């Protein structure tokens, strides 16, 4: 067996190492299954402490490289002082007998668990079925290669810094790569590695924190761009010039590669020394070259003639970068009261934060020859005043950037919702003129102008005034008054007639709309429903558009009857609900039995749900109504099934648009069903999105609602919020929390996720929660998966359902920056469904 292992190592190094002419047999470049390594100082290959404070406990090490290359290895990397370790691929200086030299700093090329560090005594297991599995010291699952039963029998570290899991056939002396670390890029780009469409190269938060940060490289529109994470992500640099398929730099090049299925970019090194690219924490894509136990920078390949000012965080938020120097926006006449400088690089803070409740106090600071790194034209061929007005009308807009040639009466307007660093521009260099208008808020209302002084009293008039001069005007005034009253009565009568005619027309339109619809449920007589509900006597709930009453039909069927409170409220919602839920049927959707229309009555008749709405069972700390973990898990599964049916199994995709605990009803066996389709919107399968007015409930709204361009993925986001509320036992938006920082649940989740303490989020009062810790953490991770600010990265509900059922493995999330404290707020003109907790008496019926 030992001889076979040596032969395997030699063949694998020859096959996978591009500079194979220099390859020699190494001590431990490969390992066979099964095998286990524990993260402590007693690991078989020893522990090495470097001068920079880091520690490496190697598992594999390849020292077959020439002198101008490092040794490549994999193992546990981290810091003992923080007890945080990662399973990583690294480059180090080593002797020919595989002794790692402690001077210098190890260069980390790849990490498996960059957002989930492990502790001392964590375990890496190469299982008998070919899977590589990382578990923490407490046994919690952290990461795996997902290669079970794929014929893997060896793991190998190659001479170019790649970790591979391979199938080696000893009889025919060939190997097949099953899994490679090159296919899962982090922040480092190796020679020969490609970044494909759909992949991201993501910078770390800092040099010591490997959690995914805010910068990333990704393909869009057949080019590779550098983005900063925001909602939506903002482009700050383009890698390839327009029409070019390669980018040359001093020691290498990047090239575009096309296939029928995808597009990719490949890094090629043109030097004999080992080098690599790294997307650094400041957003720069730099080239590093190995030189005797250290890596030094040799190129900054994206920085163009605009220099460092083109980078989003160079001067912090709202900071203006000019020739590498930072300053804050200044108002008219040198007014510095609107912004405060934090320090030379942390940016500028608004003295009075913008508030959507105080839009009447919003104004602009005008900054000539200042622009923004990301200019996306929201309005083309417009004038400067229209650009400013559009920003004032949109509360999410933080600035208006106007680009024009020679005439500012015609140009393009950009309206970003998040501001990073600004930059000075030069019309000669940038070939356009630019003016920026930064939205600010006045701290107080501008005092009103003083009233004009009253005219001096007239001189005393003569007391003798002729009586005719008094009576004449008085009579004229009386005649005018009577005529005015008569005209007003006539107008009011005519208006009433017009309104009555309009009401009759609306009634007719309703009837026509319903008559054209097919597959509608039963149409009830109003008197029958009044009898069934005992004259609408037992009110059991209420929602945004009506009250809900309990009733019993003549055959004994219990029903929930929703009656619109006012004729003018919820007409569109009524029609939407009848047409939508009346034509579809699913075990996890509340069944619409029928409806009633006529004589100003708008009534919906539903099946009765004995256990009412979900909010009663998860937010009230009453032991008698606290659901066990198993029930909660099944409720989440039921909701997923209902949404998956709406999104993918109906003739048209149906977006519910108001997924929340109040709209999830429970039957006598605690089976969950979605209800309240008043806000639902059908989406044709040929449409990539629809544009619609913002609707829903505060605390459950996806970020894309701000653009009003939505897909069914807004439901996926709301579903993620609901999962968190079910697991955590509190609302996402909860003003009853004692600490103001805890009002929103998502920032707390972000902190716990970054600290790898997700189980701390769970409600300890839930029976069975401790015994199912692994399931609970998995459920929270599914919620995070659904809560990504970029809707393209959110899963479909069918994918969520497969993960919940154990049929699919979820890809780990590498960036938690989208879990922010920013709450999606509706513009003032949009009426939202209330998000405050309903009274405890509201227990059942459609909402």
C-alpha positions in Angstrom: 0.0 0.0 0.0 2.9 2.4 0.9 4.4 1.8 -2.6 1.0 2.5 -4.3 0.6 5.7 -2.3 4.0 7.0 -3.4 3.2 6.1 -7.0 -0.1 7.9 -6.8 1.6 11.0 -5.4 4.1 11.0 -8.2 1.5 10.5 -11.0 -0.9 13.1 -9.5 1.9 15.7 -9.2 3.0 15.1 -12.8 -0.6 15.2 -14.2 -1.8 18.3 -12.3 1.3 20.4 -12.1 1.8 22.6 -15.2 5.5 23.0 -14.6 5.9 19.2 -14.5 9.5 19.2 -15.7 10.6 20.3 -12.3 8.4 17.9 -10.3 9.9 15.4 -7.9 8.3 13.0 -5.4 7.1 14.9 -2.3 6.5 13.7 1.3 2.7 14.2 1.6 1.1 16.0 -1.4 -1.8 13.4 -1.4 -3.9 11.4 1.0 -6.2 8.5 0.6 -9.5 7.8 2.2 -10.6 7.2 4.9 -8.7 9.7 7.0 -9.3 12.2 9.8 -7.4 15.3 11.0 -8.0 17.2 14.2 -7.2 20.9 14.5 -4.7 21.1 17.4 -1.0 21.4 18.0 -0.7 17.6 18.0 -1.7 17.2 14.4 0.5 14.7 12.6 2.4 17.2 10.5 2.9 19.6 13.4 1.9 23.2 14.1 3.8 26.2 12.8 3.5 29.7 14.3 4.5 32.6 12.0 5.9 35.9 12.9 2.7 37.7 11.8 0.8 35.9 14.6 -0.9 33.3 12.3 -0.7 29.5 12.7 -0.7 26.7 10.1 -1.4 23.1 10.9 -0.8 21.4 7.6 -2.5 18.3 6.3 -1.0 18.2 2.8 2.2 19.9 1.5 3.6 19.9 -2.0 7.3 21.0 -2.1 8.0 19.9 -5.7 8.2 23.4 -7.1 11.3 25.2 -8.5 13.1 27.7 -6.3 11.1 30.7 -7.4 7.9 29.1 -6.4 6.5 28.5 -2.9 5.4 25.2 -1.4 1.6 24.7 -1.5 -0.4 23.0 1.1 -3.8 22.7 2.8 -4.7 22.5 6.4 -6.0 24.5 9.3 -5.0 28.2 9.2 -5.9 30.8 11.8 -4.9 32.6 15.0 -4.6 31.1 18.4 -5.4 34.4 20.1 -8.9 34.4 18.7 -9.3 30.6 18.4 -10.6 31.1 14.8 -9.4 28.6 12.2 -10.2 27.9 8.5 -9.6 24.9 6.3 -7.4 26.6 3.7 -5.1 26.2 0.8 -1.9 28.2 1.4 1.5 29.1 -0.1 4.5 29.1 2.3 8.3 28.9 2.1 9.5 25.3 2.9 12.6 23.3 2.6 13.0 20.3 0.3 12.3 18.0 3.2 8.9 19.7 3.8 9.8 21.8 6.7 7.8 25.0 6.7 9.9 28.2 7.4 8.3 30.4 10.1 9.6 33.7 8.7 7.3 35.8 6.5 3.5 35.4 6.1 1.6 32.5 4.6 -0.4 33.5 1.6 -4.0 32.2 1.7 -5.2 31.1 -1.8 -8.5 29.4 -0.9 -10.8 28.9 2.1 -13.6 26.4 2.5 -15.4 28.1 5.5 -14.5 31.8 5.2 -17.7 32.9 6.9 -17.8 30.1 9.5 -14.4 29.8 11.3 -13.9 26.7 13.5 -12.2 26.3 16.9 -9.4 24.2 18.3 -10.2 20.5 18.0 -12.4 20.9 14.9 -12.2 17.9 12.6 -11.6 17.4 8.9 -12.7 14.0 7.7 -12.1 12.4 4.3 -14.9 9.9 4.5 -15.0 6.4 3.1 -17.6 7.4 0.5 -15.3 10.2 -0.9 -16.7 13.3 0.9 -14.5 15.9 2.6 -16.4 17.1 5.7 -15.5 19.9 8.2 -17.1 19.9 11.6 -16.5 22.2 14.6 -15.2 21.1 18.0 -18.8 20.7 19.2 -19.7 18.4 16.3 -21.6 21.1 14.3 -21.5 20.7 10.6 -19.6 23.5 8.9 -18.7 22.6 5.3 -18.4 19.6 2.9 -17.3 19.0 -0.7 -20.6 17.2 -1.5 -18.7 14.4 -3.3 -20.2 11.4 -1.6 -20.5 8.3 -3.8 -18.7 10.0 -6.8 -15.8 7.5 -6.9 -13.4 9.8 -5.1 -10.5 7.9 -3.5 -7.7 10.5 -3.2 -7.2 14.2 -2.2 -4.2 16.0 -3.7 -2.6 19.4 -3.4 -1.0 20.3 -6.8 2.0 22.4 -7.7 -0.1 25.4 -8.7 -2.0 25.7 -5.5 -5.1 23.7 -6.2 -6.8 21.2 -3.9 -8.3 18.3 -5.8 -10.5 15.3 -5.0 -9.8 12.7 -7.6 -10.7 9.2 -8.8 -7.5 7.3 -9.3 -7.4 4.1 -11.2 -4.3 2.2 -10.1 -4.6 -0.4 -12.8 -4.8 1.9 -15.7 -2.7 4.7 -14.1 -5.0 7.6 -14.8 -6.8 10.1 -12.6 -10.1 12.0 -13.0 -10.7 15.2 -11.2 -14.1 15.1 -9.4 -13.8 18.3 -7.4 -11.4 21.3 -7.5 -11.0 24.3 -5.3 -10.5 26.4 -8.5 -14.2 26.0 -9.2 -15.1 27.9 -5.9 -13.2 31.2 -6.0 -12.9 33.4 -3.0 -10.8 36.6 -3.2 -7.7 35.1 -5.0 -7.3 34.4 -8.7 -4.6 31.8 -9.6 -2.8 31.4 -13.0 -4.8 29.3 -15.3 -8.0 29.7 -13.2 -11.2 31.0 -14.9 -13.9 33.2 -13.4 -17.1 32.2 -15.1 -20.5 33.8 -15.6 -22.4 33.3 -12.4 -19.3 33.1 -10.2 -17.9 35.9 -8.0 -14.5 36.9 -6.8 -15.4 38.4 -3.4 -13.0 40.5 -1.3 -12.7 39.9 2.5 -13.9 42.3 5.1 -10.3 43.0 6.3 -6.9 41.4 6.2 -7.7 39.5 9.4 -11.4 38.9 8.8 -12.0 36.5 5.9 -15.8 37.0 6.0 -16.9 38.1 2.5 -16.8 41.9 2.2 -18.5 44.5 0.1 -16.5 44.3 -3.1 -16.8 41.6 -5.8 -16.0 40.9 -9.4 -18.7 39.4 -11.6 -19.9 39.1 -15.2 -22.7 41.3 -16.5 -23.6 42.1 -20.1 -20.6 40.0 -21.5 -18.0 41.9 -19.5 -16.4 41.5 -16.2 -17.1 44.4 -13.7 -16.1 45.4 -10.2 -19.1 46.0 -7.9 -19.6 47.3 -4.5 -22.4 45.6 -2.6 -25.5 47.8 -2.2 -29.2 47.5 -3.1 -28.8 47.1 -6.0 -25.0 46.5 -6.4 -23.1 49.4 -8.0 -20.5 49.1 -10.7 -17.3 51.1 -10.1 -14.9 49.7 -12.7 -15.0 47.7 -16.0 -12.2 45.1 -16.5 -12.2 44.9 -20.3 -12.4 47.9 -22.5 -15.3 48.1 -24.9 -14.7 45.6 -27.8 -11.6 44.2 -26.2 -11.2 40.5 -25.3 -8.0 40.8 -23.3 -6.4 43.1 -20.7 -2.6 43.2 -20.6 -0.5 44.2 -17.6 3.2 44.1 -16.9 3.5 40.5 -15.7 0.5 38.8 -17.3 -2.9 39.2 -18.9 -6.7 38.5 -18.5 -8.5 37.0 -21.5 -12.2 36.4 -22.3 -13.2 32.9 -23.3 -16.5 32.0 -24.9 -18.4 28.8 -25.1 -21.9 28.0 -26.2 -23.1 28.0 -22.7 -21.2 30.7 -20.9 -18.4 33.3 -20.9 -15.4 33.3 -18.7 -12.2 35.2 -18.0 -8.8 33.5 -17.6 -5.7 34.7 -15.8 -2.4 33.9 -17.5 1.0 34.6 -15.9 3.8 35.7 -18.1 6.7 35.4 -15.6 8.7 32.5 -14.3 7.9 33.5 -10.7 4.7 32.5 -9.0 2.1 35.3 -8.9 -1.6 35.6 -8.2 -4.4 38.2 -8.3 -6.3 39.3 -5.3 -9.4 41.5 -4.9 -8.3 43.4 -1.8 -10.4 44.9 1.0 -10.3 48.3 -0.6 -11.7 47.1 -4.0 -8.4 47.1 -5.9 -7.5 44.1 -8.0 -3.8 43.7 -7.4 -1.1 41.4 -8.8 1.1 39.8 -6.2 4.4 38.0 -6.8 6.1 35.5 -4.6 9.5 36.5 -3.4 11.2 34.4 -0.6 8.5 33.8 2.0 6.5 36.9 1.1 4.3 38.2 -1.7 4.8 41.8 -2.9 2.5 43.9 -5.1 3.6 44.3 -8.7 0.6 45.9 -10.4 -2.9 47.4 -9.7 -4.6 46.4 -12.9 -7.9 48.3 -12.6 -6.7 51.7 -11.6 -7.0 53.9 -14.7 -6.3 57.6 -15.3 -8.8 58.7 -12.7 -6.5 57.1 -10.1 -7.8 56.1 -6.6 -10.7 58.5 -6.7 -12.6 56.0 -8.9 -12.9 53.6 -5.9 -16.1 53.7 -3.9 -14.7 53.9 -0.3 -11.6 56.0 -0.9 -13.1 58.9 1.0 -15.9 57.2 2.8 -19.6 58.0 2.4 -20.3 61.4 0.9 -16.6 62.3 1.0 -15.3 64.0 -2.2 -12.0 62.7 -3.6 -9.9 65.2 -5.5 -6.3 64.2 -6.4 -6.3 61.7 -3.6 -7.5 64.3 -1.0 -10.8 64.0 0.8 -13.3 66.7 1.8 -17.0 67.0 2.7 -19.7 68.7 0.6 -20.0 72.4 1.3 -23.2 74.4 0.7 -23.8 77.9 -0.6 -21.6 80.6 0.7 -19.3 78.0 2.3 -22.0 76.6 4.5 -20.4 73.5 6.3 -23.3 72.8 8.6 -24.8 70.0 6.6 -21.9 67.5 6.9 -19.4 66.6 9.5 -16.0 65.2 8.6 -15.4 61.9 10.5 -11.7 61.5 9.7 -9.5 61.4 6.6 -11.0 58.2 5.2 -14.2 57.4 7.1 -16.3 59.9 5.1 -18.8 62.5 6.1 -21.8 62.3 8.3 -25.0 64.2 7.6 -25.7 66.6 10.5 -29.4 65.9 10.0 -30.2 62.5 8.6 -32.7 62.3 5.7 -36.2 61.3 6.7 -39.1 60.3 4.5 -41.5 61.8 7.0 -39.9 65.2 6.5 -39.6 65.5 2.7 -40.8 69.2 2.9 -37.4 69.9 4.5 -35.4 68.3 1.7 -33.1 70.5 -0.5 -29.8 70.2 -2.4 -26.2 71.1 -2.1 -25.0 71.9 -5.6 -21.5 70.6 -6.4 -20.2 71.7 -9.9 -17.6 69.4 -11.5 -18.3 66.6 -9.0 -19.6 63.2 -10.1 -20.0 59.6 -8.9 -18.1 56.5 -9.7 -21.3 54.7 -10.7 -23.4 56.7 -13.2 -26.5 54.7 -14.3 -28.9 57.0 -16.2 -32.4 56.8 -14.6 -33.6 59.5 -17.0 -32.1 60.2 -20.4 -32.3 63.4 -22.5 -33.7 65.6 -19.7 -32.9 69.0 -18.2 -31.2 69.7 -14.9 -34.3 70.9 -13.1 -36.3 67.8 -14.1 -33.4 65.7 -12.8 -33.5 67.5 -9.4 -37.3 67.3 -9.2 -37.3 63.5 -9.9 -34.9 63.1 -6.9 -37.0 65.2 -4.6 -40.1 63.2 -5.6 -38.4 59.9 -4.7 -37.6 59.5 -1.0 -35.1 56.7 -1.6 -33.0 59.0 -3.9 -30.0 60.4 -2.1 -28.5 62.6 -4.9 -29.1 63.7 -8.4 -26.1 63.4 -10.7 -26.4 65.3 -14.0 -24.0 64.6 -17.0 -24.2 66.8 -20.1 -22.0 68.0 -22.9 -22.1 71.8 -23.6 -25.7 72.6 -22.9 -27.2 71.7 -19.5 -30.7 71.8 -20.9 -30.1 68.3 -22.2 -28.3 65.5 -20.5 -28.6 62.3 -18.5 -29.7 62.0 -14.9 -28.7 59.4 -12.3 -30.6 58.9 -9.0 -28.7 56.5 -6.7 -30.3 55.3 -3.5 -27.0 54.9 -1.6 -24.0 57.2 -1.7 -20.4 56.1 -1.3 -17.4 58.4 -2.2 -17.8 61.2 -4.7 -15.0 62.4 -7.0 -14.0 65.6 -8.8 -14.2 65.6 -12.6 -12.5 67.3 -15.4 -14.4 68.0 -18.6 -11.2 67.6 -20.6 -10.3 64.2 -19.1 -13.8 62.8 -18.8 -15.3 64.3 -22.0 -18.4 65.5 -20.2 -19.6 68.1 -17.8 -21.0 67.0 -14.5 -23.0 68.6 -11.6 -24.0 66.8 -8.5 -26.9 67.7 -6.3 -26.6 66.1 -2.8 -29.9 65.8 -1.0 -29.8 67.2 2.5 -32.4 68.0 5.2 -32.8 71.3 6.9 -32.8 70.9 10.7 -35.8 73.3 11.1 -38.4 74.9 8.9 -37.3 78.1 7.2 -39.0 81.0 9.2 -41.9 82.5 7.3 -41.4 86.0 6.0 -42.7 88.6 8.4 -46.1 89.9 7.6 -46.4 93.3 5.9 -47.2 96.1 8.3 -50.8 97.0 8.6 -51.7 100.3 6.9 -52.0 103.2 9.1 -55.6 103.9 10.2 -57.3 106.2 7.8 -57.9 109.8 8.8 -61.1 110.4 10.6 -63.9 110.6 8.2 -66.7 112.9 8.2 -69.5 111.8 10.5 -72.1 112.9 8.1 -72.6 110.2 5.5 -75.5 110.0 3.3 -77.9 107.2 4.1 -78.2 106.1 0.5 -74.5 105.1 0.4 -75.2 102.5 3.2 -78.4 101.0 2.0 -77.4 100.5 -1.6 -74.4 98.2 -1.0 -76.4 96.2 1.6 -79.2 95.4 -0.8 -76.7 94.4 -3.5 -74.9 92.0 -1.0 -78.2 90.3 -0.1 -79.1 89.7 -3.7 -75.7 88.3 -4.5 -75.9 85.9 -1.4 -79.3 84.5 -2.5 -78.0 83.9 -6.0 -74.9 82.1 -4.7 -77.0 79.8 -2.5 -79.3 78.9 -5.4 -76.3 78.1 -7.7 -74.7 76.0 -5.0 -77.8 73.9 -4.5 -78.0 73.3 -8.3 -74.3 72.2 -8.4 -74.6 69.8 -5.5 -77.7 68.2 -7.0 -75.9 67.8 -10.3 -72.8 66.4 -8.6 -74.9 63.9 -6.7 -76.4 62.7 -10.0 -73.0 62.4 -11.6 -71.7 60.4 -8.6 -74.7 58.1 -8.6 -74.2 57.5 -12.3 -70.5 56.8 -11.7 -71.4 54.3 -8.9 -73.9 52.5 -11.2 -71.2 52.4 -13.9 -68.7 50.9 -11.4 -71.3 48.3 -10.4 -71.9 47.4 -14.0 -68.1 47.2 -14.6 -67.8 44.8 -11.7 -70.5 42.6 -13.0 -69.0 42.5 -16.5 -65.6 41.7 -15.1 -67.0 38.8 -13.0 -69.1 37.6 -15.9 -66.1 37.4 -18.1 -64.1 35.4 -15.5 -64.1 31.6 -15.6 -63.9 28.9 -13.0 -65.3 31.2 -10.3 -66.5 29.7 -7.0 -70.2 29.7 -5.8 -72.0 33.1 -5.9 -74.0 33.4 -2.7 -77.2 35.4 -2.0 -76.7 38.1 0.6 -79.7 37.0 2.7 -78.3 33.5 2.9 -75.0 34.8 4.3 -76.7 37.1 6.7 -78.6 34.1 8.0 -75.5 31.9 8.2 -73.6 34.5 10.3 -76.6 35.4 12.4 -76.7 38.9 11.0 -72.9 39.2 11.0 -72.9 38.9 14.8 -69.7 36.9 15.7 -66.7 38.9 14.5 -63.5 36.8 14.6 -61.0 38.9 12.7 -60.2 41.8 10.4 -57.7 42.7 7.8 -56.7 45.6 5.6 -60.0 45.7 3.7 -62.7 44.2 5.8 -64.1 42.3 8.8 -64.3 38.5 9.2 -67.3 36.8 10.8 -67.9 33.2 11.7 -70.8 31.4 10.2 -72.5 28.0 9.4 -74.1 27.1 6.2 -77.4 25.1 6.0 -75.5 21.8 5.6 -73.5 22.4 8.8 -70.3 23.6 7.0 -68.4 26.2 9.1 -67.3 29.2 7.1 -65.4 32.4 7.6 -67.1 35.4 5.9 -65.1 38.5 5.0 -67.1 41.6 4.3 -65.6 44.8 2.9 -66.3 47.5 5.4 -66.8 50.3 2.9 -67.8 50.2 -0.8 -64.9 52.4 -1.9 -62.3 50.3 -0.2 -60.6 47.3 -1.7 -62.5 47.0 -5.0 -59.4 45.9 -6.9 -58.4 43.7 -4.0 -61.9 42.0 -4.0 -61.7 41.2 -7.7 -58.1 40.0 -7.4 -59.0 37.6 -4.6 -62.1 36.2 -6.4 -60.3 35.7 -9.7 -57.0 34.4 -8.2 -57.9 32.0 -5.4 -61.3 31.2 -6.9 -59.7 29.4 -9.9 -56.9 27.6 -8.1 -56.9 24.8 -5.5 -54.1 23.5 -3.3 -54.0 21.9 0.1 -51.8 24.7 1.5 -54.1 27.5 0.2 -57.2 28.6 2.1 -60.1 27.5 0.0 -62.5 30.2 -1.3 -65.9 28.6 -1.1 -67.8 31.5 -2.7 -68.6 35.2 -2.9 -71.4 37.7 -2.9 -71.7 40.9 -4.9 -74.6 43.4 -5.3 -76.5 46.1 -3.4 -73.2 47.6 -2.3 -72.1 44.4 -0.6 -68.8 42.7 -1.3 -68.4 39.5 0.6 -65.9 36.5 0.3 -66.7 33.1 1.9 -63.8 30.9 3.0 -63.3 27.6 4.7 -63.1 28.0 8.5 -59.6 27.5 10.1 -60.0 26.3 13.7 -56.7 27.5 15.0 -56.7 30.9 13.5 -53.6 32.8 12.3 -50.0 31.9 12.9 -49.1 35.1 14.7 -51.2 34.0 17.7 -49.0 30.9 18.2 -45.5 32.3 17.7 -45.5 35.8 19.2 -47.5 35.4 22.4 -45.4 34.0 25.3 -48.1 31.8 26.6 -47.0 28.2 27.3 -50.4 26.9 26.3 -50.1 28.3 22.8 -46.4 27.7 22.2 -45.9 25.4 19.3 -43.3 22.6 19.4 -40.3 22.7 17.1 -41.7 19.8 15.0 -45.0 21.6 14.4 -43.1 24.8 13.5 -40.9 22.9 11.0 -44.0 21.4 9.3 -45.7 24.9 9.1 -42.6 26.3 7.3 -42.8 23.3 4.9 -46.5 23.9 4.3 -45.9 27.6 3.5 -43.2 26.7 1.1 -45.5 24.2 -0.7 -48.2 26.8 -1.0 -45.9 29.4 -2.4 -44.2 27.0 -4.8 -47.6 26.1 -6.2 -48.5 29.7 -6.8 -45.2 30.6 -8.4 -44.6 27.5 -10.6 -47.6 25.3 -10.9 -50.4 27.7 -12.0 -51.0 28.7 -15.6 -49.7 32.1 -14.7 -47.2 32.8 -11.9 -49.0 34.3 -9.0 -47.1 36.6 -6.6 -48.9 36.7 -3.2 -47.2 40.0 -2.2 -48.3 40.0 1.5 -46.7 36.9 3.1 -46.7 37.3 6.8 -47.9 35.3 9.9 -51.3 37.1 10.0 -52.0 35.7 6.5 -51.0 32.1 7.4 -53.9 30.2 8.9 -53.9 26.9 10.8 -56.5 24.2 10.7 -57.3 21.9 13.7 -54.2 19.8 13.0 -51.9 22.8 12.6 -51.6 22.4 8.9 -50.7 25.8 7.5 -52.5 27.5 4.6 -51.9 30.8 2.9 -54.7 33.3 2.9 -55.6 36.9 1.9 -55.0 37.2 -1.8 -56.3 40.7 -2.0 -52.8 42.1 -3.0 -51.9 39.1 -5.3 -50.6 39.8 -8.8 -50.5 37.4 -11.7 -47.3 37.4 -13.7 -47.3 36.1 -17.3 -44.6 33.4 -17.8 -43.2 35.5 -20.7 -42.6 38.4 -18.4 -39.3 38.7 -16.5 -40.8 41.2 -14.1 -43.8 43.5 -13.6 -44.0 47.1 -12.6 -46.5 47.7 -9.9 -47.3 50.1 -7.1 -45.7 49.2 -3.8 -47.9 47.0 -1.7 -47.5 44.7 1.3 -46.6 45.1 5.0 -43.8 47.0 6.6 -41.0 44.6 7.8 -41.7 42.1 5.1 -40.9 44.1 1.9 -38.1 43.1 -0.4 -35.6 45.8 -1.4 -36.7 45.7 -5.1 -40.0 47.2 -4.1 -38.2 50.6 -4.1 -37.9 50.3 -7.9 -41.4 48.9 -8.3 -40.0 46.3 -10.7 -40.8 43.0 -9.0 -41.0 39.3 -9.5 -42.4 36.5 -7.4 -39.0 36.6 -5.6 -40.5 39.3 -3.3 -42.5 36.4 -1.8 -39.3 34.5 -1.3 -37.9 37.4 0.7 -41.1 37.7 2.9 -40.9 33.9 3.4 -37.4 34.3 4.7 -38.7 36.9 7.2 -41.5 34.5 8.3 -39.0 31.6 8.9 -37.0 33.9 11.2 -40.1 34.9 13.1 -41.2 31.3 13.5 -37.7 30.2 14.8 -37.0 33.3 16.8 -40.4 33.8 18.3 -40.4 37.6 17.7 -41.3 40.0 14.9 -38.7 41.3 12.4 -39.8 44.8 13.3 -40.5 44.9 17.1 -40.5 48.2 18.9 -41.2 46.5 22.2 -37.5 45.3 22.4 -35.7 47.1 25.3 -32.7 48.0 23.2 -33.2 50.2 20.2 -30.5 48.4 18.3 -32.7 45.2 18.5 -35.9 46.8 17.0 -35.0 45.1 13.6 -34.2 41.4 13.6 -32.0 41.4 10.5 -29.0 43.3 12.0 -29.0 41.0 15.0 -29.0 38.1 12.5 -26.1 39.5 10.7 -24.0 39.8 13.9 -24.8 36.3 14.9 -24.1 34.9 11.5 -20.7 36.6 11.3 -19.9 35.2 14.8 -21.2 31.7 13.8 -23.7 31.8 16.6 -26.9 31.3 14.7 -28.5 29.0 17.2 -28.5 31.9 19.7 -31.3 33.4 17.5 -33.7 30.6 18.4 -36.5 31.0 21.0 -35.5 28.9 23.9 -39.1 28.5 25.0 -39.8 26.2 22.0 -40.2 22.6 23.1 -37.6 20.4 21.3 -35.4 23.3 20.2 -32.3 22.1 22.0 -32.6 18.6 20.7 -32.8 19.8 17.1 -30.1 22.4 17.1 -28.7 21.3 13.7 -32.1 21.5 12.1 -32.7 24.9 13.6 -29.4 26.4 12.3 -30.2 24.9 8.9 -33.6 26.6 8.9 -32.0 30.0 9.8 -29.5 29.5 7.0 -32.4 28.8 4.6 -34.0 32.1 5.8 -30.7 34.0 5.1 -30.7 32.4 1.6 -34.1 33.8 0.9 -33.2 37.3 2.3 -30.5 38.2 -0.1 -30.9 41.8 -1.4 -30.2 40.8 -5.0 -33.4 38.9 -6.0 -31.4 37.0 -8.7 -29.5 35.3 -5.9 -32.6 34.2 -4.0 -33.7 30.7 -4.6 -37.0 29.8 -6.2 -39.6 28.3 -3.9 -39.2 25.0 -5.5 -35.5 25.0 -4.7 -36.3 26.0 -1.1 -38.8 23.1 -0.9 -36.3 20.6 -2.1 -33.8 21.8 0.5 -36.5 21.5 3.2 -37.3 18.0 2.1 -33.6 17.0 2.0 -33.5 16.5 -1.8 -31.1 19.3 -2.5 -28.1 20.8 -0.7 -28.0 24.6 -0.2 -24.9 26.5 -1.4 -23.4 28.3 1.6 -23.8 32.0 1.8 -20.5 33.9 1.6 -21.7 37.4 2.3 -23.9 38.7 5.0 -23.7 42.4 4.2 -27.2 42.4 2.8 -28.6 41.8 6.4 -28.7 45.5 7.2 -30.8 47.7 9.4 -32.3 49.5 6.3 -36.0 49.1 6.3 -37.9 49.3 3.0 -40.3 52.2 3.5 -43.3 53.0 1.2 -43.5 56.4 -0.4 -46.1 58.7 1.3 -48.7 58.2 -1.5 -48.7 54.4 -1.1 -51.1 52.9 1.5 -49.6 49.9 3.2 -51.2 47.2 5.2 -50.7 47.8 9.0 -47.8 45.9 10.5 -48.6 46.4 14.1 -49.6 43.3 16.1 -53.3 42.4 15.9 -55.3 42.1 19.1 -55.2 38.7 20.7 -58.9 38.3 20.0 -58.3 38.2 16.2 -57.7 34.5 16.0 -59.0 33.2 12.7 -60.4 33.9 9.3 -58.8 35.4 6.3 -57.0 38.6 7.0 
